Amino acid sequence: MLEIRHLKTLVALRDGGSLVDAARRLHLTQSALSHQLKDLEERLNSRLFERKTRPLRFTRTGLELLDLADRVLPMMQATEQTLKKIESGQNGRLHMAIECHSCFEWLMPAINQFRDHWPDVEIDLTTSFHFQPVEALRRGDIDLVVTSDPHDDPLIQYIPLFRYQSMLAIANQHPLTNETWIAPEHLRDETLIHYPVDRRRLDIFERFLNAADVEPAATRETELTLMMIQLVASGRGVACLPNWALQSYLDAGLIQARPLGEDGVWPVLYAAVRQEYAETQYLSDFLSIANDSCFQQLPGITAAN
């Protein structure tokens, strides 16, 4: 059977040009090298090179094996290097999904900074509009989920990032601007605009309306935060968004916002990862960079603990 060491031997023989030089390259005696080549020729029932020729001339069999070696050995070397980098924490994969659909504006700078630190880590980012990200995380399809909806799961670790306030965005002319804070009953006659995800993943339902057994008059979905703000500003409905996601629109005077309930609704945003992945060095570094990016860029957030 052909072995990797046989391919390395033939390459050394070609590159060295003689048995003496090939033996030196392989740290073998000339006798051991000759024995290895004879053994291989017997296995293949074919000569590999012409003896006593200068320069060394390979047979058709030898040339075929050299062609194989030139394709296989670089792949083996590259794989070995990759495995060493993975073992040392320098190389790997970081595929992320975002349930917090307003998170792009602070997450992208964090990703760009992370790339500078870890150029050999493969990064991918997607939203979770159309799939269940925690299930994908559990299967290993993705490596990190940004979410405000933790579950009790022994396979998943939820690492807190920060606490934010969920606010109701309303038009400047909306009657609710007269209220200091929003009660669930205020939304019975409203059209609630939200992202196209299961309502169980929306703060306004899970943390506010459901407990009061209140349903809005209607709902409307949009994937874009800017479109959501435009609809709110034009009086087409109201929307619940994080305080930091609303701040620039509030500063521009496009809309107004009110807290949900007298004490407000304050979810925590988490990074969900598989337990065995949680101590990976490059993941820890990414979370540190992301945390710094959050507190540098997002107004109104607080530490999660």
C-alpha positions in Angstrom: 0.0 0.0 0.0 1.2 3.5 -0.9 2.1 5.7 2.1 2.7 9.4 2.6 6.3 8.6 3.5 6.8 7.1 0.0 5.6 10.3 -1.6 8.0 12.4 0.5 10.8 10.0 -0.4 10.2 10.5 -4.1 10.0 14.3 -3.8 13.3 14.3 -1.8 14.9 12.1 -4.5 13.7 14.4 -7.3 14.7 17.6 -5.5 18.1 16.2 -4.3 19.0 14.7 -7.6 20.7 11.7 -6.1 20.3 9.0 -3.4 23.0 10.6 -1.3 21.3 14.0 -1.2 17.8 12.5 -0.8 19.0 10.5 2.2 20.4 13.6 3.8 17.2 15.5 3.3 15.2 12.7 4.9 17.6 12.2 7.7 18.1 8.5 6.6 21.2 6.5 5.8 21.6 5.8 2.1 21.2 2.1 2.8 17.8 2.7 4.6 16.6 4.9 1.7 17.6 2.3 -0.9 15.7 -0.4 1.1 12.6 1.8 1.2 12.7 2.5 -2.5 13.2 -1.2 -3.3 10.3 -2.1 -1.0 8.0 0.4 -2.8 9.0 -0.9 -6.2 8.2 -4.5 -5.2 4.8 -3.4 -3.9 4.0 -1.6 -7.1 5.7 -4.2 -9.3 7.3 -1.4 -11.2 10.6 0.5 -11.3 10.4 4.2 -10.1 13.6 5.6 -11.7 16.5 4.5 -13.9 19.5 3.6 -11.9 22.9 5.1 -12.8 21.6 7.9 -14.9 22.7 11.5 -14.5 20.6 13.5 -14.1 18.2 11.1 -12.3 15.5 10.0 -14.7 12.1 8.8 -13.4 10.0 6.2 -15.1 6.4 6.7 -16.0 5.3 5.2 -12.7 7.7 7.5 -10.8 6.4 10.5 -12.6 2.8 9.6 -11.8 3.6 9.3 -8.1 5.5 12.6 -8.2 2.4 14.2 -9.7 0.4 12.8 -6.9 2.9 13.9 -4.3 2.9 17.5 -5.7 -0.9 17.6 -5.2 -1.2 15.7 -1.9 1.7 16.8 0.2 0.9 20.6 0.1 -2.6 19.8 1.1 -1.3 17.7 4.0 1.0 20.5 5.1 -1.7 23.1 4.9 -4.0 20.9 6.9 -1.4 20.2 9.6 -0.8 24.0 9.9 -4.5 24.7 10.2 -4.9 22.0 12.9 -1.9 23.5 14.9 -3.5 26.9 14.7 -6.9 25.5 15.8 -5.2 23.7 18.7 -3.4 27.0 19.7 -6.6 29.0 19.3 -5.3 31.0 16.3 -7.6 29.5 13.7 -11.2 28.5 13.5 -14.7 29.6 12.6 -17.1 32.2 14.0 -20.5 32.0 12.3 -23.0 34.3 14.0 -26.8 34.8 13.9 -28.5 37.9 15.3 -31.9 37.9 16.9 -31.4 41.5 17.9 -32.0 42.9 14.5 -30.9 46.4 15.4 -27.5 45.2 16.4 -25.7 45.6 13.1 -24.6 49.1 13.8 -22.4 48.2 16.8 -21.6 44.6 15.8 -20.0 45.4 12.4 -17.3 47.7 13.9 -16.6 44.9 16.5 -16.3 42.3 13.7 -13.9 44.6 11.7 -11.7 45.1 14.7 -11.8 41.3 15.5 -10.6 40.6 11.9 -7.5 42.7 12.5 -6.7 40.6 15.6 -7.7 37.2 14.2 -7.2 37.2 10.4 -7.3 33.3 10.2 -10.7 33.0 11.8 -13.5 32.5 9.3 -16.4 34.9 10.1 -20.0 34.9 8.8 -23.0 36.9 10.0 -26.7 36.4 9.3 -30.0 37.5 10.8 -32.4 34.9 12.2 -35.6 36.0 10.5 -36.3 32.7 8.8 -34.8 30.0 11.1 -34.5 29.0 14.7 -30.9 30.1 15.6 -30.6 28.2 18.9 -31.4 24.9 17.2 -28.8 25.7 14.6 -26.3 26.6 17.4 -27.0 23.3 19.1 -26.4 21.4 15.9 -23.1 23.3 15.3 -24.3 25.0 12.1 -23.5 28.3 13.7 -21.2 29.3 16.6 -22.8 32.3 18.3 -26.3 33.8 18.6 -27.0 37.4 19.8 -30.3 37.1 21.6 -32.4 38.5 24.5 -34.2 35.2 25.0 -32.2 32.7 27.0 -33.3 29.1 27.5 -32.4 26.5 30.1 -30.2 24.3 28.0 -27.2 22.3 29.4 -25.5 22.5 26.0 -25.7 26.3 25.6 -24.0 29.0 27.7 -25.5 32.5 27.7 -23.0 35.2 28.3 -24.5 38.6 29.2 -23.5 41.5 27.1 -25.6 44.5 28.4 -29.0 45.6 29.6 -31.2 47.9 27.5 -34.6 49.4 27.8 -37.4 48.5 25.4 -39.3 51.6 24.3 -42.4 52.3 22.3 -41.8 54.5 19.3 -44.7 56.8 18.5 -45.4 59.6 16.0 -44.9 63.2 17.2 -48.6 63.8 16.8 -49.8 60.6 18.5 -52.1 60.9 21.5 -49.8 58.7 23.5 -47.2 61.5 23.6 -49.4 62.9 26.4 -48.5 59.8 28.5 -45.5 59.5 30.8 -45.3 55.8 30.3 -47.3 53.2 28.3 -49.8 50.8 29.8 -50.7 47.5 28.0 -54.2 48.8 27.5 -52.9 51.7 25.4 -52.1 49.3 22.6 -55.5 47.6 22.2 -56.4 50.0 19.4 -52.9 50.3 17.8 -51.1 48.7 14.9 -47.9 47.2 16.2 -45.0 47.2 13.7 -42.4 44.6 14.4 -39.7 42.4 12.8 -40.8 39.3 11.0 -40.0 36.8 13.8 -42.1 34.7 16.1 -43.8 36.9 18.7 -42.2 34.7 21.4 -38.9 36.4 20.5 -40.4 39.9 20.8 -40.0 41.8 24.1 -43.2 43.7 23.8 -45.3 40.5 23.7 -43.2 38.3 26.1 -42.4 40.9 28.7 -45.3 43.3 28.5 -48.6 42.5 26.6 -48.9 38.7 27.3 -49.0 39.1 31.1 -51.8 41.6 30.8 -53.6 39.5 28.2 -53.7 42.4 25.7 -53.6 42.1 21.9 -52.9 45.0 19.6 -55.6 45.8 17.1 -53.3 44.8 14.2 -49.7 43.9 13.5 -47.4 44.7 10.5 -44.0 43.3 9.8 -40.9 44.8 8.2 -37.3 43.7 8.2 -35.8 47.2 8.2 -35.5 49.4 11.3 -35.5 52.5 9.1 -38.7 51.4 7.4 -40.2 50.8 10.8 -39.3 54.3 11.9 -40.8 55.8 8.7 -44.1 54.0 9.3 -44.2 55.1 12.9 -43.4 58.7 12.0 -46.2 58.8 9.3 -48.8 57.5 11.8 -49.1 54.0 10.4 -48.5 52.3 13.8 -46.2 52.1 16.8 -43.1 50.0 17.3 -41.1 48.6 20.2 -37.3 49.0 19.8 -34.2 49.2 22.1 -33.6 52.6 23.5 -30.2 52.9 21.8 -31.6 52.0 18.4 -34.1 54.9 18.7 -31.7 57.5 20.0 -30.6 59.0 16.6 -34.2 59.3 15.5 -35.2 60.9 18.7 -32.3 63.4 18.4 -33.5 64.2 14.9 -37.0 64.9 16.2 -38.6 62.3 13.8 -40.5 60.4 16.5 -41.0 60.2 20.2 -40.6 57.3 22.6 -42.1 56.2 25.9 -41.2 53.4 28.4 -43.3 50.3 28.6 -44.9 50.4 32.1 -44.0 52.7 35.0 -40.7 50.8 35.7 -39.9 50.1 32.1 -38.9 46.8 30.4 -35.2 46.1 30.7 -34.1 42.9 28.9 -30.5 41.7 28.8 -28.8 40.9 25.5 -26.7 37.7 25.5 -24.2 35.9 23.4 -25.3 32.3 23.3 -22.5 29.7 22.5 -22.1 26.0 22.9 -20.6 25.0 26.2 -17.5 23.3 24.7 -16.9 26.4 22.6 -17.2 29.0 25.4 -13.5 28.9 26.4 -12.1 29.3 22.9 -9.5 32.1 23.0 -10.6 33.9 19.9 -14.3 33.7 21.0 -13.3 35.3 24.4 -11.5 38.0 22.5 -14.4 38.7 20.2 -16.8 39.0 23.2 -14.4 41.4 24.8 -14.2 43.5 21.7 -18.0 43.4 21.2 -18.6 44.5 24.8 -16.2 47.4 24.4 -17.9 48.4 21.2 -21.3 48.3 22.8 -20.5 50.7 25.6 -18.6 53.0 23.3 -21.4 53.4 20.8 -24.8 52.6 22.4 -26.5 55.3 24.6 -28.7 54.2 27.4 -27.4 50.7 28.0 -26.1 49.4 31.4 -24.0 46.5 32.6 -25.9 43.2 32.7 -24.7 42.3 36.2 
